[in-house]
């Protein structure tokens, strides 16, 4: 199928229509943004260039941000809400200094900076736009649908193509560069679903959790064995602590029973996935025998394959030390500011059909950590400011979660706390999947804006007196 080609005249017309859409309706723009990032896997199947869809997202976010800035600061003369601006500005400053020192091109700089910054501008836009609560609710419901359809989409692709996990392709309807998204997406979604389950006690939420677990299993991701029971325990513990904030004896007595339940759930999940996943059983097939020794030997080989000098086989746990020594050996400026923005960004304009981490440094899996991705490009200082922002965001949401009396607010806030947990787990020890996923990070910042923004707090309140069932996300 020939690749889609857009002529300059066509691009100008589309940009004009995008501007009209944003001026007419903030909600329509949000729908377009989320449709673009969630359907990129399908659009790639029809050879729509990745850069086109990515540009649609960034352009609409920039327009929304500028609209909010002009409306609030210039027209209405109101203070512009800028949560987390200081660490983000310091992060951007470091990227500029790093780019200058390393003589980075404009294309290389843009290829890097739009990944961590574009979605932050969406947060600022939503915080400052006066979007009606009814419209906000409709966007939330649309997001729920976009997440839920990933399960049947993955099953459909498995039935048709016999392979749903293709790096550089798609998973469900979402585009991915790394197969680790098959683990991170279920983790992200399950945090919210379990939060809803523990507050509302509806069995349907458990079936949805099983659906996302199946999503990870059919995509052949083993890490889900360990992460999902951990998320279950944390959500249950935090919910119990919030619901019984003044009853410390109740919390102390229940923590052991909940821990035992989590361990039991982990064992069942471990056994089931070992039988279903061909790589985890000695028969190398679905339904193969359960052999703990085989699994332990496989795990040891998988995680410890780099004690020799073969960088291609280096595993994640060796990466921080290796790359620290690498940049430290190049000088203090490289250690603090990195090799420059865009140094290891996969882009058709920089490294067509190549993985720069592999071609430049000879490292494959070990280079797929978010902290390594940032460290190599903007050094220790840039790495610190970016993750400090997310730490502050988590601290803010945790404080609001403990104070807000609305059950609906608590459900979303607890789910978001687990989204932050997933963000740090992924970037620190697993991959760059969440960081590079437009679907997850755009959703992440959008929900953060709703939880932080005072004008949107009512979104999570029942619309009818004494009738919380009317509001279901």
TABEL-V284206 format. One record per pair of residues at least 4 apart in sequence whose ideal C-beta (glycine too) atoms are under 6 Angstrom apart, sorted by the first residue. I is the first residue (numbers start at 1). GAP is how many residues later the second one is. Records with the same first field share a line. If there is no record, write none. Layout:
BEGIN
I->GAP / GAP
END
This chain:
BEGIN
1->46
3->44
4->44
6->4 / 5
21->7 / 8
22->7 / 41 / 45
26->103 / 105
27->108
29->31 / 35
30->109
32->28
33->24 / 27
34->4
35->4
36->17 / 20 / 21
37->20 / 401 / 402 / 405
38->108 / 135 / 401
39->4 / 134
40->13 / 135
41->129 / 132 / 133 / 134
42->131
43->5 / 10
44->131
48->4
50->4
51->4
55->4
57->381
58->56 / 60
61->57 / 60 / 61
64->61
65->56 / 60
68->4 / 57 / 60 / 61
69->4
70->4
71->4
72->4 / 6 / 8 / 56
73->7
80->48
81->46 / 47
83->369
84->4 / 305 / 308
85->4
87->298 / 301 / 302
88->32 / 301
90->295
91->291 / 294 / 295
94->284 / 287 / 288
95->18 / 246 / 283
98->4 / 239 / 240 / 242 / 280
99->5 / 10 / 241 / 242
102->238
104->4 / 5 / 236 / 237 / 238
107->242
108->234 / 242
109->4 / 232 / 233
110->4
111->231 / 234 / 236
112->229 / 230 / 233 / 265
113->4
114->4
119->322 / 323 / 326
122->323
123->322 / 325 / 326
125->4
126->323
127->322 / 326
131->4 / 5
133->325 / 326
136->323
140->333
144->329
147->42
149->4
150->22
151->60 / 64
153->19 / 20
154->10 / 18 / 61 / 64
157->4 / 7
158->6 / 60
164->55
165->14 / 17 / 54 / 55
167->12
170->5
171->5 / 10 / 11
174->265
176->5
177->259
178->253 / 255
180->251 / 253
181->4 / 252 / 256
182->34 / 37 / 39
183->33 / 38 / 40 / 41
184->242 / 249 / 250
186->4 / 26 / 29 / 30
187->40 / 235
188->231 / 234 / 252
189->23
190->4 / 19 / 22 / 41
191->40 / 224 / 227 / 228
192->223
193->12 / 15 / 16
194->41
195->40 / 216 / 219 / 220
196->4 / 9 / 215
197->8
198->41
199->208 / 212
213->15
216->5 / 8
217->56 / 59
223->4
224->4
225->44 / 45 / 48
229->33 / 36 / 37
231->187
232->30
233->29
236->22
240->14
241->10
244->6 / 7
254->4
266->4
271->19
273->4
274->6 / 7 / 16 / 21
275->15
276->10
278->6 / 7
280->15
281->7 / 8
282->9 / 12
283->5 / 6
300->4
303->12
305->8 / 10
306->7 / 8 / 9 / 12
311->51 / 52
312->52
314->4 / 49 / 52
315->51
316->50 / 53
318->4
319->4 / 47 / 50 / 53
320->4
323->49
324->4
327->7 / 8
328->7
330->4
333->4
336->43 / 44 / 45
337->42
338->38 / 39 / 40 / 41
339->4 / 37
341->36
343->33 / 34
344->12 / 13 / 32
348->4
351->5
354->5
356->4
357->4 / 6 / 10
358->6
363->4
367->5
368->63 / 64
370->57 / 62 / 65
371->4 / 56 / 57
373->59
374->4 / 9
375->8
378->4
384->4
394->26
397->16 / 19 / 20 / 54
400->4
401->12
404->5
406->54 / 55
408->52 / 63
409->4 / 51
410->4
413->38
416->31
419->25
422->4
423->11
424->4
426->4 / 5 / 8
432->4
433->4
434->6
438->4
449->4
450->6
462->5 / 6 / 9
463->7
464->6
END
